[in-house]
Amino acid sequence: MNAINCTEINETVGLIAGGGLLPVEFVTHAKNIGIKKIIAVGFENCTSQDVINNVSVYEQIGVGQLGKMIKIFKSNGAKKVLMLGSLSPKLTISNVKFDFRMVVLAAKTRDRRADSVLGAIANEMAKDGIILENTTAYLPHLLAGEGLLTKRKPSKKEWDDINFGKEIALASGNLDIGQTAVVKKHAVVAVEAMEGTDNCIKRAGELVENFTVVKMAKPKQDLRFDVPCIGPDTIKNMAAAKGAVLAIEAGKTFLLEKEETISLANENKIAIVGCRADNY
């Protein structure tokens, strides 16, 4: 994965800030890679106060206000933009109020799966000279490495489930349904859809214990958005649901608050491994 060289960085970068730790990490890391000014847009009851307090310009927008978002970035000189953090997927099918530009875009979008909607938004932004950037290139230090990340190693049977789970997760990702599969003894316990990884894990825990969670990038993952991400909350949810193993795709998964995440996994005897999509 190629990281951005400081000489390639624009001093002003835009940020579409969803919820969670990832936008906070970017804001914290930005000065280290030469970014002097962050123009951020965020969402009510979603974007962290740590983002709001530490960017040069912050404006709150509605999810359907594409025209307003583009105007904010253009007027503040942000030609390169990152999309980081989570938004509830339910927003894509709820009665969100669209501005004119979003209405036109929605009419031309073939369906409301995440990749379809976000890809269309990126293309619309590009018409105004605003380029949505590859997020992993700006945050390479957060990408999970390959191999065992915890003290406990998966057993032979758990490795069999990891490999089986990879097939299921990649098949689901190929259909742009979700990135996570939960398996046990070569049986599919749960597959992530609109509810997200944490709720998928909770649902699995209502059915079985000592299961394996496999989270993989989509086979045609667009690295501009929706890159797989885990952190302390993932492990807390696995511990509560009595999960046993977490397998993530090395080089394509953000591992947030690594020390805390690994420590929590060790405390709860959960094995975490970084693996490759083509390594069975």
Buried (B, 14 or more C-beta within 10 A) or exposed (E): EEBBEEEEBBEBBBBBBBBBBBBBBBBEBBEEBBBEBBBBBBBEEBBBEBBBEBBBBBBBBBBBBBBBBBBBBBEBEBBBBBBBBBBBBEBBEEEBEBBEBBEEBBEEBEEEBBBBBBBBBBEBBEEBEBBBBBBBBBBEEBBBEEEEBBEBEBEEEBBBBBBBBBBBBBBBBEEBBBBBBBBBEEEBBBBBEBBBBBBBBBBBBEEBEEBBBBBBBBEEBBBBBBBBBBBBBBBBBBBEBBBBBBBBBBBBBBBBBBEEBBBBBBEBEBBBBBBEBEEE
